[in-house]
Amino acid sequence: QVQLVESGGGLVQAGGSLRLSCAASERTFSLYHIGWFRQAPGKEREFVGCITWSTSSTYYADSVKGRFTISRDNAKNTAYLQMNSLKPEDTAVYYCAATPGFSGFYYATENEYNYWGQGTQVTVSS
């Protein structure tokens, strides 16, 4: 059972930056793909990006490509979502998720992830 805890959310002005963290309880964190998702009020949860366990390759949704960066520090059992040039439409609850996955594959849908954090609120003011 992998427990995930997000942190780093908050209120930021448009154009600003935030870095979210996703801390995992599992010592084998390095063997899990990590995905980031978000859910805005009244909308369905959507994929933001992910990072593989094997090569730390990343894959992003078009809406955040070039602005957001996902990384991981396996020694700290933590993944990160660096968000730059934030826009009001980035306002949402952000979730990290984990799945064992296969090396070389990206996982971009909710049902591919086994474990979820509780979410952290990000609010971008205009």
Secondary structure in CASP SS format (residue, H / E / C, confidence):
PFRMAT SS
TARGET T0000
AUTHOR 0000-0000-0000
METHOD secondary structure of the structure
MODEL  1
Q C 1.00
V C 1.00
Q C 1.00
L E 1.00
V E 1.00
E E 1.00
S E 1.00
G C 1.00
G C 1.00
G E 1.00
L E 1.00
V E 1.00
Q E 1.00
A C 1.00
G C 1.00
G C 1.00
S C 1.00
L E 1.00
R E 1.00
L E 1.00
S E 1.00
C E 1.00
A E 1.00
A E 1.00
S C 1.00
E C 1.00
R C 1.00
T C 1.00
F H 1.00
S H 1.00
L H 1.00
Y C 1.00
H E 1.00
I E 1.00
G E 1.00
W E 1.00
F E 1.00
R E 1.00
Q E 1.00
A C 1.00
P C 1.00
G C 1.00
K C 1.00
E C 1.00
R C 1.00
E E 1.00
F E 1.00
V E 1.00
G E 1.00
C E 1.00
I E 1.00
T C 1.00
W C 1.00
S C 1.00
T C 1.00
S C 1.00
S C 1.00
T E 1.00
Y E 1.00
Y E 1.00
A C 1.00
D C 1.00
S C 1.00
V C 1.00
K C 1.00
G C 1.00
R C 1.00
F E 1.00
T E 1.00
I E 1.00
S E 1.00
R E 1.00
D E 1.00
N H 1.00
A H 1.00
K H 1.00
N C 1.00
T E 1.00
A E 1.00
Y E 1.00
L E 1.00
Q E 1.00
M E 1.00
N C 1.00
S C 1.00
L C 1.00
K C 1.00
P H 1.00
E H 1.00
D H 1.00
T C 1.00
A E 1.00
V E 1.00
Y E 1.00
Y E 1.00
C E 1.00
A E 1.00
A E 1.00
T E 1.00
P C 1.00
G C 1.00
F C 1.00
S C 1.00
G C 1.00
F C 1.00
Y C 1.00
Y C 1.00
A C 1.00
T C 1.00
E H 1.00
N H 1.00
E H 1.00
Y C 1.00
N C 1.00
Y E 1.00
W E 1.00
G C 1.00
Q C 1.00
G C 1.00
T E 1.00
Q E 1.00
V E 1.00
T E 1.00
V E 1.00
S E 1.00
S C 1.00
END
